[in-house]
Each structure stands twice: as structure tokens, then as C-alpha cells.
Amino acid sequence: MQIYFWAFVVGGLICVIGQLLFDVAKLTPAHTMSTLVVAGAILDGFGLYEPLIDFAGAGATVPITSFGNALVHGAMADAERYGLVGIITGIFEVTSAGISAAIIFGFLASLVFRPKG
């Protein structure tokens, strides 16, 4: 039961940081999202994001910061195995399912709803 509490707290704190970037720093949604992805990547680069996942579970894997974590984690793992080429292949290997799903579901949503623009 305790894991649910910490998942809620950590996930909520990440969302609070995002909301503060919107309201206080007046960042656009794109800048806020990029900032959170880069923050997750930096935390993983220093080896701090995996312990956060172990501690908070879904509270750390569901927010957008985990995408940055996945990018760096995949790049570093494949760089050790395949060298310089592994950096690129590792990024796409780990994140391709999520990126593909976003493209497919975005396309399907555009067929059902009238996109603005």
C-alpha cells in the first residue's frame, strides 16, 4: 500500500513542477515538455532516475520525465554494446513503441475528430 502513496507523491510533484513552469515561468507547453524530458535525461545520466523508479514505481515511469530517462538509458546501454552507432540505435530501440503509438493514435483521432489548423 505504501508504494501507491509514494507513486502518488512523486508523480504529483513532477506534475507540480510542470504546472509551475506553466504558471510561474510562463513557459509554453512545448517548452515545459522539453524541459521535463531533458530533466529526466539528466537525472538518468547521473544515475538518479533508476533509484527514483525503484522508489516510486509508476509515479516516476508514467510522467514525461521517464521519456528522457528511456532515451538516455537506451543510448547508454547500446553504446556499451555497439559503440558510437549504438547511441542512435539504443534511443530508437527503447522508445520506438511509444513514438509509433503516438503517431498511430494521433492519426486515428484526426479521422474521428475535426483537427484545427
MDAnalysis code that builds the backbone (N, CA, C; Angstrom):
import MDAnalysis as mda
import numpy as np

u = mda.Universe.empty(351, n_residues=117, atom_resindex=np.repeat(np.arange(117), 3), trajectory=True)
u.add_TopologyAttr("name", ["N", "CA", "C"] * 117)
u.add_TopologyAttr("resid", np.arange(1, 118))
u.add_TopologyAttr("resname", ["MET", "GLN", "ILE", "TYR", "PHE", "TRP", "ALA", "PHE", "VAL", "VAL", "GLY", "GLY", "LEU", "ILE", "CYS", "VAL", "ILE", "GLY", "GLN", "LEU", "LEU", "PHE", "ASP", "VAL", "ALA", "LYS", "LEU", "THR", "PRO", "ALA", "HIS", "THR", "MET", "SER", "THR", "LEU", "VAL", "VAL", "ALA", "GLY", "ALA", "ILE", "LEU", "ASP", "GLY", "PHE", "GLY", "LEU", "TYR", "GLU", "PRO", "LEU", "ILE", "ASP", "PHE", "ALA", "GLY", "ALA", "GLY", "ALA", "THR", "VAL", "PRO", "ILE", "THR", "SER", "PHE", "GLY", "ASN", "ALA", "LEU", "VAL", "HIS", "GLY", "ALA", "MET", "ALA", "ASP", "ALA", "GLU", "ARG", "TYR", "GLY", "LEU", "VAL", "GLY", "ILE", "ILE", "THR", "GLY", "ILE", "PHE", "GLU", "VAL", "THR", "SER", "ALA", "GLY", "ILE", "SER", "ALA", "ALA", "ILE", "ILE", "PHE", "GLY", "PHE", "LEU", "ALA", "SER", "LEU", "VAL", "PHE", "ARG", "PRO", "LYS", "GLY"])
u.atoms.positions = np.array([
    [0.821, -1.202, 0.000],
    [0.000, 0.000, 0.000],
    [0.864, 1.265, 0.000],
    [2.042, 1.150, 0.579],
    [2.931, 2.302, 0.672],
    [3.441, 2.742, -0.707],
    [3.619, 1.793, -1.629],
    [4.106, 2.137, -2.966],
    [3.116, 3.047, -3.688],
    [1.817, 2.859, -3.444],
    [0.816, 3.719, -4.075],
    [0.933, 5.153, -3.561],
    [1.195, 5.279, -2.275],
    [1.361, 6.614, -1.693],
    [2.536, 7.333, -2.334],
    [3.698, 6.639, -2.407],
    [4.896, 7.293, -2.945],
    [4.778, 7.521, -4.445],
    [4.080, 6.640, -5.147],
    [3.845, 6.864, -6.574],
    [3.007, 8.128, -6.770],
    [1.999, 8.288, -5.926],
    [1.146, 9.477, -5.994],
    [1.942, 10.739, -5.669],
    [2.758, 10.676, -4.632],
    [3.527, 11.854, -4.206],
    [4.560, 12.241, -5.265],
    [5.344, 11.277, -5.742],
    [6.394, 11.587, -6.718],
    [5.785, 12.031, -8.046],
    [4.793, 11.297, -8.541],
    [4.126, 11.698, -9.779],
    [3.471, 13.066, -9.641],
    [2.871, 13.315, -8.483],
    [2.265, 14.624, -8.228],
    [3.279, 15.747, -8.188],
    [4.439, 15.484, -7.601],
    [5.490, 16.511, -7.552],
    [6.027, 16.836, -8.943],
    [6.152, 15.813, -9.780],
    [6.589, 16.069, -11.159],
    [5.542, 16.927, -11.878],
    [4.269, 16.635, -11.643],
    [3.195, 17.435, -12.248],
    [3.175, 18.856, -11.694],
    [3.453, 19.003, -10.406],
    [3.521, 20.343, -9.800],
    [4.643, 21.153, -10.437],
    [5.782, 20.506, -10.659],
    [6.898, 21.201, -11.312],
    [6.485, 21.652, -12.707],
    [5.809, 20.783, -13.447],
    [5.321, 21.159, -14.775],
    [4.340, 22.316, -14.718],
    [3.441, 22.278, -13.755],
    [2.455, 23.363, -13.623],
    [3.127, 24.675, -13.242],
    [4.141, 24.604, -12.389],
    [4.882, 25.818, -12.029],
    [5.630, 26.389, -13.232],
    [6.138, 25.518, -14.091],
    [6.791, 26.006, -15.307],
    [5.791, 26.732, -16.199],
    [4.548, 26.243, -16.232],
    [3.492, 26.947, -16.983],
    [3.164, 28.282, -16.343],
    [2.820, 28.257, -15.053],
    [2.244, 29.426, -14.384],
    [3.270, 30.478, -13.972],
    [4.360, 30.050, -13.385],
    [5.340, 30.999, -12.847],
    [6.360, 31.398, -13.906],
    [6.926, 30.410, -14.589],
    [7.946, 30.703, -15.593],
    [7.338, 31.112, -16.931],
    [6.022, 30.936, -17.067],
    [5.289, 31.299, -18.291],
    [5.844, 30.594, -19.529],
    [6.273, 29.327, -19.359],
    [6.749, 28.553, -20.495],
    [5.561, 28.005, -21.289],
    [5.763, 27.825, -22.561],
    [4.733, 27.226, -23.402],
    [4.680, 25.728, -23.106],
    [3.601, 25.058, -23.517],
    [3.543, 23.606, -23.308],
    [4.727, 22.864, -23.936],
    [5.152, 23.280, -25.114],
    [6.285, 22.616, -25.768],
    [7.573, 22.804, -24.977],
    [7.794, 24.021, -24.476],
    [8.996, 24.275, -23.676],
    [8.946, 23.516, -22.348],
    [7.779, 23.442, -21.747],
    [7.633, 22.709, -20.485],
    [7.897, 21.223, -20.700],
    [7.325, 20.664, -21.746],
    [7.529, 19.252, -22.034],
    [9.004, 18.971, -22.313],
    [9.639, 19.814, -23.109],
    [11.054, 19.628, -23.409],
    [11.910, 19.732, -22.159],
    [11.580, 20.660, -21.287],
    [12.324, 20.827, -20.045],
    [12.213, 19.584, -19.172],
    [11.022, 19.019, -19.076],
    [10.834, 17.832, -18.255],
    [11.523, 16.606, -18.868],
    [11.519, 16.482, -20.188],
    [12.223, 15.377, -20.842],
    [13.729, 15.502, -20.605],
    [14.252, 16.707, -20.758],
    [15.685, 16.929, -20.532],
    [16.046, 16.686, -19.069],
    [15.180, 17.082, -18.152],
    [15.437, 16.838, -16.731],
    [15.508, 15.336, -16.447],
    [14.606, 14.563, -17.036],
    [14.649, 13.113, -16.872],
    [15.912, 12.515, -17.465],
    [16.350, 13.053, -18.606],
    [17.575, 12.572, -19.242],
    [18.797, 12.891, -18.383],
    [18.840, 14.086, -17.829],
    [19.968, 14.473, -16.981],
    [20.004, 13.623, -15.715],
    [18.843, 13.418, -15.105],
    [18.794, 12.582, -13.903],
    [19.265, 11.164, -14.201],
    [18.895, 10.619, -15.366],
    [19.355, 9.279, -15.718],
    [20.843, 9.276, -16.012],
    [21.348, 10.337, -16.632],
    [22.774, 10.431, -16.910],
    [23.613, 10.398, -15.643],
    [23.087, 10.956, -14.563],
    [23.780, 10.933, -13.272],
    [23.428, 9.700, -12.437],
    [22.591, 8.824, -13.014],
    [22.231, 7.600, -12.307],
    [21.217, 7.794, -11.196],
    [20.423, 8.856, -11.277],
    [19.460, 9.162, -10.221],
    [18.028, 8.758, -10.555],
    [17.731, 8.519, -11.828],
    [16.336, 8.242, -12.184],
    [15.935, 6.802, -11.884],
    [16.828, 5.847, -12.075],
    [16.509, 4.447, -11.764],
    [16.171, 4.247, -10.286],
    [16.937, 4.838, -9.353],
    [16.524, 4.725, -7.950],
    [15.161, 5.369, -7.681],
    [14.850, 6.437, -8.400],
    [13.538, 7.071, -8.263],
    [12.440, 6.129, -8.747],
    [12.689, 5.412, -9.841],
    [11.720, 4.425, -10.340],
    [11.558, 3.295, -9.332],
    [12.664, 2.833, -8.773],
    [12.592, 1.770, -7.759],
    [11.795, 2.218, -6.544],
    [11.909, 3.499, -6.198],
    [11.221, 4.037, -5.024],
    [9.746, 4.311, -5.298],
    [9.441, 4.938, -6.439],
    [8.083, 5.432, -6.686],
    [7.312, 4.647, -7.730],
    [7.924, 3.703, -8.416],
    [7.210, 2.906, -9.409],
    [6.592, 3.756, -10.502],
    [5.288, 3.606, -10.692],
    [4.580, 4.322, -11.758],
    [4.604, 5.834, -11.565],
    [4.837, 6.293, -10.353],
    [4.941, 7.732, -10.122],
    [6.118, 8.348, -10.848],
    [7.105, 7.523, -11.188],
    [8.270, 8.007, -11.926],
    [8.289, 7.523, -13.371],
    [7.561, 6.448, -13.688],
    [7.593, 5.935, -15.059],
    [6.496, 6.495, -15.946],
    [5.413, 6.985, -15.378],
    [4.308, 7.493, -16.187],
    [4.540, 8.926, -16.673],
    [5.069, 9.848, -15.862],
    [5.261, 11.219, -16.359],
    [6.257, 11.291, -17.512],
    [6.242, 12.404, -18.222],
    [7.068, 12.603, -19.416],
    [8.558, 12.572, -19.088],
    [8.935, 12.776, -17.845],
    [10.349, 12.712, -17.481],
    [10.929, 11.329, -17.755],
    [10.104, 10.301, -17.701],
    [10.618, 8.957, -17.960],
    [10.978, 8.755, -19.431],
    [10.445, 9.585, -20.323],
    [10.832, 9.501, -21.730],
    [12.291, 9.908, -21.889],
    [12.692, 10.967, -21.197],
    [14.099, 11.363, -21.203],
    [14.974, 10.283, -20.601],
    [14.475, 9.669, -19.531],
    [15.182, 8.560, -18.910],
    [15.360, 7.418, -19.909],
    [14.316, 7.078, -20.640],
    [14.379, 5.982, -21.606],
    [15.355, 6.294, -22.738],
    [15.365, 7.540, -23.200],
    [16.292, 7.921, -24.267],
    [17.738, 7.701, -23.847],
    [18.105, 8.223, -22.696],
    [19.487, 8.122, -22.227],
    [19.822, 6.691, -21.845],
    [18.891, 6.026, -21.184],
    [19.128, 4.649, -20.740],
    [19.388, 3.729, -21.940],
    [18.574, 3.856, -22.980],
    [18.762, 3.045, -24.180],
    [20.050, 3.387, -24.911],
    [20.350, 4.675, -24.995],
    [21.572, 5.099, -25.682],
    [22.817, 4.596, -24.960],
    [22.826, 4.696, -23.645],
    [23.991, 4.261, -22.886],
    [24.159, 2.745, -22.936],
    [23.061, 2.017, -22.868],
    [23.150, 0.553, -22.888],
    [23.676, 0.058, -24.238],
    [23.151, 0.587, -25.327],
    [23.612, 0.141, -26.646],
    [24.977, 0.712, -27.005],
    [25.352, 1.852, -26.453],
    [26.695, 2.396, -26.692],
    [27.754, 1.469, -26.108],
    [27.448, 0.867, -24.969],
    [28.387, -0.092, -24.381],
    [28.522, -1.332, -25.255],
    [27.428, -1.756, -25.879],
    [27.445, -2.973, -26.696],
    [27.997, -2.736, -28.095],
    [27.574, -1.633, -28.759],
    [27.865, -1.445, -30.173],
    [28.713, -0.213, -30.480],
    [29.096, 0.535, -29.489],
    [29.908, 1.725, -29.727],
    [29.071, 2.925, -30.137],
    [29.645, 3.763, -30.980],
    [29.009, 5.023, -31.366],
    [27.664, 4.822, -32.065],
    [27.555, 3.807, -32.908],
    [26.296, 3.531, -33.608],
    [25.214, 3.132, -32.606],
    [25.600, 2.500, -31.516],
    [24.659, 2.064, -30.501],
    [23.908, 3.198, -29.837],
    [24.500, 4.388, -29.842],
    [23.811, 5.542, -29.244],
    [22.504, 5.800, -29.982],
    [22.558, 5.826, -31.296],
    [21.355, 6.089, -32.096],
    [20.396, 4.908, -32.047],
    [20.913, 3.708, -32.231],
    [20.018, 2.545, -32.241],
    [19.376, 2.323, -30.877],
    [20.099, 2.622, -29.812],
    [19.546, 2.450, -28.466],
    [18.395, 3.391, -28.184],
    [18.506, 4.618, -28.670],
    [17.426, 5.598, -28.486],
    [16.149, 5.088, -29.143],
    [16.273, 4.624, -30.383],
    [15.081, 4.199, -31.112],
    [14.557, 2.849, -30.653],
    [15.452, 1.985, -30.211],
    [15.015, 0.664, -29.758],
    [14.109, 0.765, -28.535],
    [14.460, 1.622, -27.612],
    [13.711, 1.723, -26.360],
    [12.432, 2.532, -26.530],
    [12.449, 3.547, -27.356],
    [11.311, 4.473, -27.434],
    [10.418, 4.280, -28.656],
    [10.758, 3.367, -29.541],
    [10.010, 3.254, -30.805],
    [8.546, 2.875, -30.607],
    [8.250, 2.028, -29.644],
    [6.858, 1.631, -29.434],
    [6.001, 2.822, -29.001],
    [6.506, 3.632, -28.091],
    [5.752, 4.796, -27.633],
    [5.584, 5.846, -28.718],
    [6.629, 6.080, -29.486],
    [6.544, 7.053, -30.575],
    [5.578, 6.566, -31.646],
    [5.662, 5.285, -31.993],
    [4.752, 4.721, -33.003],
    [3.301, 4.798, -32.537],
    [3.061, 4.478, -31.273],
    [1.699, 4.547, -30.748],
    [1.166, 5.971, -30.798],
    [2.001, 6.953, -30.464],
    [1.558, 8.349, -30.513],
    [1.189, 8.761, -31.933],
    [1.963, 8.342, -32.907],
    [1.670, 8.680, -34.306],
    [0.383, 8.002, -34.768],
    [0.257, 6.715, -34.487],
    [-0.926, 5.958, -34.932],
    [-2.198, 6.487, -34.282],
    [-2.184, 6.656, -32.962],
    [-3.391, 7.128, -32.281],
    [-3.698, 8.584, -32.608],
    [-2.671, 9.386, -32.862],
    [-2.900, 10.760, -33.311],
    [-3.584, 10.791, -34.667],
    [-3.140, 9.914, -35.567],
    [-3.778, 9.821, -36.885],
    [-5.223, 9.357, -36.766],
    [-5.460, 8.322, -35.953],
    [-6.832, 7.827, -35.772],
    [-7.737, 8.893, -35.151],
    [-7.212, 9.639, -34.205],
    [-8.004, 10.714, -33.595],
    [-8.332, 11.789, -34.619],
    [-7.399, 12.062, -35.547],
    [-7.670, 13.074, -36.570],
    [-8.755, 12.618, -37.549],
    [-8.928, 11.307, -37.683],
    [-10.001, 10.804, -38.541],
    [-11.370, 10.930, -37.867],
    [-11.401, 10.813, -36.557],
    [-12.654, 10.849, -35.819],
    [-13.065, 12.297, -35.512],
    [-12.106, 13.117, -35.140],
    [-12.406, 14.500, -34.742],
    [-11.868, 15.462, -35.810],
    [-12.456, 16.620, -35.885],
    [-12.034, 17.610, -36.865],
    [-10.843, 18.388, -36.304],
    [-9.632, 18.192, -36.894],
    [-8.458, 18.916, -36.403],
    [-8.552, 20.401, -36.768],
    [-8.039, 21.233, -35.885],
    [-7.992, 22.677, -36.144],
    [-6.694, 23.006, -36.859],
    [-6.740, 24.012, -37.683],
    [-5.481, 24.425, -38.289],
    [-5.571, 24.757, -39.662],
])
